[in-house]
Amino acid sequence: MHGIRQTGPLTTQKSERRGLLVDLTPLRSSPPFARLWFGSSISGIGSQLTLVAVGLQIYDITHSTFAVALVGVVSLLPMIVAGLYGGMLADAFDRRLVAILAAVVAWLATAAIVTQAFLGLENTVLLYALSTISAVAATIIATSRAAIIPRLLPTELLPAASALNGISIGIQLTLGPALAGVLVAAVGFPATYTVDLVLFAAAFLGIFSLPAIKPEGETQRPGLESLLFGMRFLKKSPNIRMTFIVDIIAMTFGQPRVLYPVVGAVLIGGGAVTVGVLTASFAVGALLCSLVSGRLGHVRRQGAAVSIAIGAYGACILGFGVVLLVAQLGGHRGVGSLTAGFTSANLVALLFAAIALAGAGAADNVSSIFRSTILQSAAPDAMRGRLQGVFTVVVTGGPRVGDLFVGLLAAAGTVWPPLLGGALIIALIGLLARFQPSFRNYDAAHPTP
């Protein structure tokens, strides 16, 4: 082919000129994708802000790490149902319309969270219920949006689009938690939640501007038969199935976020600001990784890349546990309050903890780029909604199972969940990589489910 010189798997002269920088071609070539990307990025900042603030409010009410973990656990089953049913809806109806209706429900749930905060109700059951409604709606939005993207872009740009989504998530997870920590400490919960309510308008703009996107090929009415058809397809698709399994392992054993309040209040100190720093560190790693993701779109052995990335993720989570262990043995203690000043923090421990979490965020982002690309390129359009439903359940539900794992194991000590979890991830991914040759040898030039 004229103008192309082979320098490695799927590497071109254009990619050499671009170097490591993120490929912005999807934003330039598809205005609908660009609007959807910007809208979800802005609204996602508010969603992450509320997610962290709800955890802080529940901890402030109960002073219980397990109570914080229950935010995710309570919403797990409804999210699983929403992801599966939302996928069937996306394979049967206009995906744009499905996303709009789900966004309306999510906005109303956020408005109710704002109201309870202004009324000073301090009712954990209400917070669990509203967070669950919001999570269910967000799951359906994510499922529809992920099924929409392959219709807005050619296949060769899907890795670049996944990297851009990594930047979006990085921005959301960096600014959202950081704003939550600062705003909760400075102006309280009601004003903090209100920011999310305002930013959510961007989601509507991004979705409303899309064209109608009906599924291609034969459609099925949502119901048991449609779900079983999708499950039978997944059973015959080992590569797509492996993208789900490896992520479940990583998120079940390597999600220490429910420890952050007790780390900020007691173990490292620094209160709500420390919680924001720890949460944002993961996102900073993902964001920086996406910014230098230019060459990732030209990796052919994407299954092997996923395995390596998740192994690195486990090592970083293990490192985070080591930092907490050293801090615990060092005898430093916070004052036991999330409203404590940042000067009470063990700054050295916080720095190394943030570095470990940033590494985990970078590794998770690499894994996410390739897992998403494998699914979007290998699945037929008529099946994308249902498979994206399963994918969304895994991505959003896995961390909830991880919250339960950490919440239960934390009873034996704060440092044990990341220490044991990181070691388990490394061991399990090593075994799967050895015994699943089709995934290990997956070739992006010839995508097969």
Beta strands, then each sheet from edge to edge (+ up, - down):
end
